[in-house]
């Protein structure tokens, strides 16, 4: 029986790009005949994000796509939590609703899992020879500092803890007690997944087509300080990982 990859798309005011990313996702042919389940979580968008998704679903009736809506804007982490609850696949990947990450690389993430080596795969923007848009020096420095701080506590040797491309065996991700509603999801999930006994975490190089704030980037400087707080909180003070 074919296995399924659940693709969770947290979306807030992404009417300009959501149909583009959906078109890219459905065009991907996954390895080993893995099927796709696409779950868009509309985080109370004020633009036409939901209308764009519904129009896309209507024009592509053969695709396994559904949209769920949060009545109040709760943040990216909360949208991901909702998507995890809705997911029915064997594997879960998080896909931003913009075009910074390329769905054609799902197979790069899937390969170590399908080969029987990995349970979790991080897509690193800082390794490999794929294209990377050159943006934001201080963001890159902050990312490396956060990754290093996280590695010190988890004893992992990740190069990109903050990557938006993380693929998990669904049963492992669903077993985690996740609390962060906004941009603290990345350090929290890293801290908690690392504590699952015998978990096998791999990292692969991916491309990155970053966008500027004028193009819709949402993360801001104080999110970096909150990420530091989350690294410390979930590695030292709040170490419960499982539900």
N, C-alpha and C positions, 0 to 999 in steps of 0.2 A: 504494500500500500504506500503511495507517495507521501512523503513528509511535507510539512507546510512551514513556510517562513511568514510569521506575522510581522508586518511593517507598521509601526506606530508613528503617526505624524502629528505631533502637537502643533497647533496652528493658531496664531493670534494676529489678525489683520494681515493676512498673506494672500489677499485676493489677486495681487499682481503676479504671483509666482506659483500658486497652488496647482493650477492646471498644467503648468509646465512640468512640475516635479511628478505629478501623477502620470503624465504621458511618458516620462522617462522610466518610471517604475514599471508600467505595464509592458514596455518594450524589452525589458530584460528577460532573457531566457536563463533560468537558474539551472545549475548543474544537478546531476543525479535526479532529474525530473521533479525537483522540489517545487511545490506549488506556492502561490502567493496569496496572503490575506492582508488587505490594506485597511487600516483603521485610522481615519482622520478624527482627531479630537479637537473640535472647535472650542477654544477657550474664551467664549463670549466675545467673539470678534465684533467690532463695530462697523466693519466694512462688508463687502460681499463675499467673504471667504466661503461661507456655507452655501450660498447660491451658486458659486463657481463649482464647488464639489458636487452638488446635486445635479447641475447641468452636465458635468463630466460623467457622472454615474448613469444618467439617462442616455447619453450618447455612446456609452460602453456597457451595455447590459450584460455582457458575458463575463465581465471582470468581477472578482470577489472584493468589492469595496463597500465599506459602510462608514457613515459619519455619526459621531455622537457629540452632543453639545453640553458644555458646562454653562449653566445659566448666569454664573458670576465669574468674572476673570479671577482665576486662582494662581496662575503661573505655570511655567513650562513643566516643573516637576509634578504638579497636581495633574496636569493633562497626561503626562506619561503614566502616572499611577492608574488613571482611569483607563488608558489604553491597555495596560498590562492586565487589568481585570477583564477587559473585553476579549483579549487575545485567546485564540483557541489552537494556535499552531504549535509545532514542536520546537521552533526557535523563534526568538524575538530580536528585532533590530529597531533602533530608534532612527527615524529619518526626519531631519528638519524640513520645514515646509518651504524654505528658500532653495536656492540652487548652489549652495556652498559645497555640498557633498554630492558625489556622482553615484546614482543607483547602479550603474553598470559594474561597480566594484562590490556588489553584494557577494558575488562568487568568490572574490578574494577573501572576504570574511568567512564565507561558508566552508571554504576548502579544508582548513585544518580541522573543523568539526566533522565534516563528512568523511575525512580520512581517518577519523577515530583518535585524533591526538588532543583535541581541545574541547573544553566546555564553554569557554568564554573567549571572544576574540575582539581586541581593541584595534581600531584602524588609526594608525599614527600618521599625523601630518608632518612628522619630523624624521621619517626614515624612508628609504626607498627612492626611486628616481622618477616619481610621478610629478605632474605639474603642480605648482603652488603659487598662488597669487601673492605678490609681495605687498604686505600691509602691516602697519602698527607694530613698530619695534617694541614698544613697552608692553604691548599685549603678549608678544612672544616671550619676553623676559619674565613677565608675570606667570605665564603658563609653565615655563620651565621651573620656576621657583615652587609653584604649587605642586607640580609633578614630583619634584625632589622631596618636598615636605611629606607628601603622601607616601612616597616610596620608603621613607625612613621608618614610618609606622607599619606599613603593610608588608615590608620586606620584599616587595616586587621591584623589578627594574624596568618599569614602563618608561617610555619616552614622551607619552602624550596622554596623561590621565584625563585631561579636559576634553578629549576628542568627542565629537558628536556621534561618531560611528562606533557603536558597541553592539556586538551580537552575543546573545546568551542562549543557552538551553533554557527553554521556557519554564520547566519545572524548577530550576534553580532560581531564576529571577522572581518567579511567583512566590517562592518560599521566603523571600526577604521581607523584613519589616521596614518599609521605606516611609520616611516622614517629610522630607524636604519638598516644599511646594514650588520653589522657584529655581534659581540657578545652582542650588546646592546639591542637585541630584547627582552630579558626576563624582564629587568626592565622597558622598555618602554611599553610593552604590559600589564604588571601588573598595571602600573600607569594609563593607559588609560582604561582598562577594568573595573577597580575599580570605574571609574567615570560614568559608564552607570547607569542611574537611576534604582533602585530596582534590580540590578544584584545580583544573588545568587551564591556565590563562595564557593565551598567545597574543602576539602583536604582529600586525602586518602593515606595510606601507600603503598609504592611499594618497590620492590627489586632494587638493583643496582649492576651491574657487571662492575665496572670501569676498565679502561685500563690505562696503563702507557704511557709515551711519546714514549718509544721504540715500543709500540704496536699501536701507531698512534694517541694518544691524541693530540689535536691541541691548546686548550686554553692555554694562557701563562699569566705571572704575570701582564703585563700592561693591559690585558683585564679586570682585576679586577678594576683598576683605571678608566677605561672607563665606567665600570658599575656604579661606584659611580657618575661619571659625569652625566650619563643618569638618575639615580634616582633623582638627584637634578634638572636636566634640565626639565624632563617631569612632575615633581611634583610641581615645583616652577615657572620656567621661560617660559615654553612652554606647557601650560595646555590644549591646544585644543586637544580633544580626537577623535572627529568624523569627517568624511570626509565632 
